[in-house]
């Protein structure tokens, strides 16, 4: 029964299949069932659904909902899922596009006002072929959250507009995101964690190389008060959003890119970041010395 429900949920929506599969074949469904069991700690979620159910039908409905939510979470965590959410933000703010979920039984989709109820039922490869002659600036990577860089925004919007115009119909959001990810070969930079700088939060008695010390001092001196506070939240963007809102997320993305660039440069860079992160974590005036009334000033400094 679980396999049948997984297949039903996966094949009636546009969820991406497990890695290593191009479609929801029988084997892909079986692989996903194994993933679900591993991720949810075995049959515990089945027992939970069973205890909440009143009869067989309600049990199946609860399982269907649990599987659908899991697939939604999985899709959001993937690069294409992140791109799809980014597109929703961009397209919803652009009057050239209209949101038309009603054309696909509630599934998110985008069209142009002049196209009415026309819809496109092809796949991402069909869109790539149809828009092969459309020239836009390349996109190498996108931040995991926060505002889309201007050049990348223009390329995404231009290609979305061209794709919908050429196929003359509404395109499902998931198909549009897959098409753009393949067309640009977008590398959506994953969230960064303090764990990427091993031992960064541990006080070290080892002497740093003079060059690393100098680099660390320079980085620390250039950091704003907000950035020094954000060091404690490098692996917790939701906490940043709750405390500082979107300006905080934007600052976190910028800080993350800068620190990653330093860490990728050399061992000296890694050592310098150990010093910087330790100083920020131990600097109580930076991390916890700002009152709630001063939060706005910190964000806008």
C-alpha positions in Angstrom: 0.0 0.0 0.0 2.8 2.5 0.9 4.4 1.9 -2.5 1.2 2.5 -4.3 0.5 5.7 -2.4 4.0 7.0 -3.1 3.6 6.2 -6.8 0.2 8.0 -6.8 1.5 11.1 -5.1 4.7 11.3 -7.2 3.1 10.7 -10.5 0.1 13.0 -10.1 2.3 16.0 -9.2 5.5 17.4 -10.6 7.9 16.3 -7.8 11.4 15.4 -9.1 12.3 11.7 -8.9 15.1 10.5 -6.6 18.7 11.2 -7.7 19.8 8.7 -10.3 16.4 8.6 -12.0 14.9 10.7 -14.8 11.3 9.7 -14.2 9.1 8.0 -11.6 9.7 4.4 -12.7 8.7 1.5 -10.4 12.4 1.4 -9.3 12.4 5.1 -8.5 9.3 4.6 -6.3 10.9 1.7 -4.5 14.1 3.8 -4.0 12.0 6.7 -2.6 10.3 4.4 -0.2 13.7 3.3 1.1 14.7 7.0 1.4 11.5 7.8 3.3 12.1 5.0 5.8 15.7 6.0 6.3 14.9 9.7 6.7 11.9 9.2 9.1 13.7 6.6 11.2 12.0 3.5 10.0 8.3 2.6 10.2 7.6 5.1 13.0 5.7 7.5 10.7 3.5 4.6 9.5 2.6 3.8 13.1 1.9 7.5 13.8 -0.5 7.7 10.8 -2.2 4.5 11.9 -2.8 5.7 15.4 -4.4 8.9 14.1 -6.6 7.1 11.6 -10.2 6.0 12.3 -10.4 3.6 9.4 -8.6 2.3 6.3 -9.6 5.3 4.2 -8.4 7.9 6.8 -5.2 5.9 7.2 -4.5 6.1 3.5 -5.4 9.9 3.4 -2.9 10.5 6.3 -0.2 8.5 4.5 -0.9 10.4 1.3 -0.6 13.8 3.1 2.6 12.7 4.9 4.3 11.5 1.6 3.2 14.7 -0.2 4.7 16.9 2.5 7.9 14.9 2.5 8.2 15.3 -1.3 7.5 19.0 -1.0 10.2 19.4 1.6 12.6 17.3 -0.6 11.8 19.4 -3.7 12.4 22.7 -1.8 15.8 21.5 -0.6 17.0 20.8 -4.1 18.6 23.4 -6.3 15.7 23.3 -8.7 13.3 23.8 -5.8 15.3 26.8 -4.6 15.3 28.2 -8.1 11.5 27.7 -8.4 10.9 29.7 -5.2 13.3 32.4 -6.5 11.3 32.5 -9.7 8.1 32.8 -7.9 9.4 35.9 -6.1 10.7 37.4 -9.3 7.7 36.7 -11.6 5.1 37.7 -9.0 6.7 41.2 -8.9 6.8 41.6 -12.7 3.5 42.7 -14.3 4.4 41.0 -17.6 3.7 37.6 -16.0 0.5 36.2 -14.5 0.2 33.3 -12.0 -2.2 30.7 -13.4 -2.4 27.6 -11.1 -6.0 27.1 -12.2 -4.8 26.0 -15.6 -3.0 23.0 -14.1 -5.5 21.9 -11.4 -3.8 24.1 -8.7 -0.2 23.4 -9.7 1.9 26.5 -9.8 2.3 27.9 -13.4 3.1 31.1 -15.2 1.8 32.7 -18.3 1.3 36.1 -20.1 -1.9 38.1 -19.9 -2.5 37.8 -23.7 -2.3 34.0 -23.8 -5.6 33.3 -22.0 -6.0 29.7 -21.1 -3.4 28.3 -23.5 -1.0 25.9 -21.8 2.2 24.2 -22.6 2.5 20.5 -21.8 6.0 19.7 -22.9 9.1 19.2 -20.8 12.3 21.2 -20.0 14.2 19.7 -22.9 11.4 21.0 -25.3 11.8 24.4 -23.8 15.6 24.3 -24.3 15.2 23.4 -27.9 12.5 26.1 -28.5 14.6 28.9 -26.9 18.0 27.8 -28.3 18.3 31.0 -30.3 17.5 33.3 -27.4 20.7 34.9 -26.2 21.1 36.1 -22.6 24.0 36.7 -20.2 25.2 33.5 -18.5 24.6 32.8 -14.8 27.3 30.9 -12.9 25.7 30.8 -9.5 23.0 32.1 -7.3 23.0 32.8 -3.6 21.0 30.3 -1.5 18.7 33.0 -0.2 18.2 36.8 -0.4 17.9 39.1 -3.4 18.8 37.9 -6.9 21.8 39.7 -8.4 20.7 42.2 -11.0 22.4 40.5 -14.0 21.1 37.1 -13.0 17.6 38.6 -12.5 17.5 40.0 -16.0 18.7 36.8 -17.6 16.1 34.7 -15.7 13.2 37.1 -16.5 14.3 37.5 -20.2 14.4 33.8 -20.7 11.1 33.1 -18.9 9.4 35.7 -21.0 10.9 34.3 -24.3 10.0 30.7 -23.3 6.4 31.5 -22.6 6.0 33.7 -25.7 7.6 31.0 -28.0 5.5 28.1 -26.8 2.5 30.4 -26.6 1.1 28.9 -23.4 1.4 28.7 -19.7 4.3 26.7 -18.3 4.3 24.8 -15.0 6.6 26.4 -12.4 8.5 23.2 -11.9 9.1 22.7 -15.6 10.2 26.3 -16.0 12.7 25.9 -13.1 14.1 22.7 -14.5 14.5 24.3 -17.9 16.4 27.3 -16.5 18.6 25.2 -14.3 19.7 23.1 -17.3 20.0 26.0 -19.6 22.2 28.0 -17.3 23.9 25.1 -15.5 23.2 27.1 -12.4 25.2 26.2 -9.3 23.1 27.3 -6.3 25.6 27.7 -3.6 24.7 25.6 -0.6 24.3 27.1 2.9 27.5 27.4 4.7 28.1 26.1 8.2 30.6 26.9 11.0 31.6 23.2 10.5 33.2 24.2 7.2 36.0 25.9 9.3 36.9 23.0 11.5 37.6 24.1 15.1 36.6 27.7 14.3 34.7 28.2 17.6 37.3 26.5 19.8 39.8 28.6 21.6 43.2 27.7 20.2 46.6 28.1 21.9 48.5 27.4 18.7 50.4 30.4 17.2 49.1 31.5 13.9 51.3 32.3 11.0 52.0 36.1 10.9 50.4 36.3 7.5 47.2 34.6 8.7 47.1 36.9 11.7 47.4 40.0 9.5 44.7 38.7 7.1 42.4 37.9 10.0 42.9 41.3 11.5 42.1 42.9 8.2 38.9 40.9 7.7 37.7 41.6 11.2 38.4 45.3 10.9 36.3 45.5 7.7 33.3 43.6 9.2 30.3 45.7 10.3 28.8 45.2 13.7 25.9 43.3 12.1 28.4 41.0 10.3 30.2 40.2 13.5 26.9 39.3 15.1 25.9 37.2 12.1 29.0 34.9 12.6 27.1 33.2 15.4 24.3 32.4 12.9 26.2 31.2 9.8 24.5 27.8 10.0 21.1 29.2 11.1 19.5 31.5 8.4 16.0 31.1 9.9 17.2 32.6 13.2 18.7 35.5 11.1 15.4 36.0 9.3 13.4 35.9 12.6 15.7 38.5 14.2 16.7 40.8 11.3 14.3 40.0 8.5 15.3 40.1 4.8 18.0 42.7 5.3 19.7 40.3 7.7 19.4 37.4 5.2 20.9 39.6 2.5 23.8 40.5 4.8 24.3 36.9 5.7 24.5 35.8 2.1 27.1 38.5 1.4 29.1 37.6 4.4 29.0 33.9 3.6 30.3 34.4 0.0 33.1 36.6 1.3 34.2 34.1 4.0 33.9 31.2 1.6 36.2 33.0 -0.9 38.8 33.6 1.8 38.6 29.9 3.0 39.0 28.6 -0.6 42.1 30.7 -1.2 44.6 28.8 0.9 45.4 27.3 4.3 46.4 30.8 5.4 42.8 31.9 4.6 41.4 29.0 6.7 43.6 29.9 9.6 42.6 33.6 9.3 39.0 32.7 9.4 39.5 30.6 12.5 40.8 33.7 14.1 38.1 35.9 12.9 35.3 33.6 13.8 36.7 33.0 17.3 37.0 36.7 17.9 33.4 37.3 16.8 32.1 34.5 18.9 34.0 35.7 22.0 33.2 39.4 21.4 30.2 39.6 23.7 29.6 43.2 22.9 29.1 42.2 19.2 27.1 39.1 19.7 24.8 40.0 22.6 25.4 43.6 23.6 22.9 45.2 21.3 19.5 45.9 22.7 16.3 45.3 20.7 15.9 49.1 20.3 19.2 49.2 18.5 18.5 46.3 16.1 17.3 48.6 13.3 20.4 50.8 13.5 22.6 47.7 13.3 21.0 46.4 10.2 21.1 49.8 8.5 24.5 50.9 9.5 
